[in-house]
Amino acid sequence: MMIANSEAFRKVMGDRPYTVAMMNMIWAGDMEPMTQQQKSWDEIEAATKQYGEPANEMLQRAKTVHFYNTQDWKNYVTTATAYLAKYGMNLKESERTMFQKAIEEHGVK
């Protein structure tokens, strides 16, 4: 319903609150169960791309956080750099700084 009527929902909720609500639903409904089943990121992307940009943002965020938490620095640096470039303006300053610091510490030396 929120996808089919996205313009109406965006008008009432505002653009960013709509996107965040969609991201939370996509995470809880699709992505989190798939990560618990240890599905690949490609499988998760394929299953959620029907939700458009909110799914892409949530996927990039989930991958960034996952690679950070597992200290998979090679994948983290690439993923987090792309995530911050595209969606960094949506993050709290403290979170953006934390991600950027990890990129600098673990990037190519």
Contacts in CASP RR format, 6 or more apart in sequence:
PFRMAT RR
TARGET T0000
AUTHOR 0000-0000-0000
METHOD contacts of the structure
MODEL  1
MMIANSEAFRKVMGDRPYTVAMMNMIWAGDMEPMTQQQKSWDEIEAATKQ
YGEPANEMLQRAKTVHFYNTQDWKNYVTTATAYLAKYGMNLKESERTMFQ
KAIEEHGVK
2 9 0 8 1.000
2 18 0 8 1.000
2 21 0 8 1.000
2 22 0 8 1.000
2 25 0 8 1.000
3 22 0 8 1.000
3 50 0 8 1.000
3 51 0 8 1.000
6 18 0 8 1.000
9 18 0 8 1.000
10 18 0 8 1.000
13 21 0 8 1.000
16 90 0 8 1.000
19 53 0 8 1.000
19 54 0 8 1.000
19 57 0 8 1.000
22 51 0 8 1.000
22 54 0 8 1.000
22 55 0 8 1.000
23 54 0 8 1.000
23 55 0 8 1.000
23 57 0 8 1.000
23 58 0 8 1.000
23 61 0 8 1.000
26 48 0 8 1.000
26 51 0 8 1.000
26 54 0 8 1.000
26 55 0 8 1.000
26 58 0 8 1.000
27 58 0 8 1.000
27 62 0 8 1.000
30 44 0 8 1.000
30 47 0 8 1.000
30 48 0 8 1.000
31 44 0 8 1.000
31 48 0 8 1.000
31 58 0 8 1.000
31 59 0 8 1.000
31 62 0 8 1.000
34 43 0 8 1.000
34 44 0 8 1.000
34 47 0 8 1.000
35 44 0 8 1.000
35 62 0 8 1.000
35 66 0 8 1.000
39 47 0 8 1.000
41 59 0 8 1.000
41 63 0 8 1.000
44 59 0 8 1.000
44 62 0 8 1.000
45 59 0 8 1.000
48 55 0 8 1.000
48 58 0 8 1.000
48 59 0 8 1.000
49 55 0 8 1.000
49 56 0 8 1.000
57 86 0 8 1.000
57 87 0 8 1.000
57 90 0 8 1.000
60 79 0 8 1.000
60 82 0 8 1.000
60 83 0 8 1.000
60 86 0 8 1.000
60 87 0 8 1.000
61 83 0 8 1.000
61 87 0 8 1.000
63 75 0 8 1.000
63 79 0 8 1.000
63 83 0 8 1.000
64 76 0 8 1.000
64 79 0 8 1.000
64 80 0 8 1.000
64 83 0 8 1.000
64 99 0 8 1.000
66 72 0 8 1.000
67 73 0 8 1.000
67 75 0 8 1.000
67 76 0 8 1.000
67 79 0 8 1.000
67 80 0 8 1.000
68 76 0 8 1.000
68 80 0 8 1.000
68 99 0 8 1.000
68 102 0 8 1.000
73 102 0 8 1.000
73 106 0 8 1.000
73 107 0 8 1.000
76 102 0 8 1.000
76 103 0 8 1.000
76 106 0 8 1.000
77 103 0 8 1.000
77 106 0 8 1.000
77 107 0 8 1.000
77 108 0 8 1.000
80 99 0 8 1.000
80 102 0 8 1.000
80 103 0 8 1.000
81 103 0 8 1.000
83 99 0 8 1.000
84 91 0 8 1.000
84 96 0 8 1.000
84 99 0 8 1.000
84 100 0 8 1.000
84 103 0 8 1.000
88 96 0 8 1.000
91 99 0 8 1.000
END
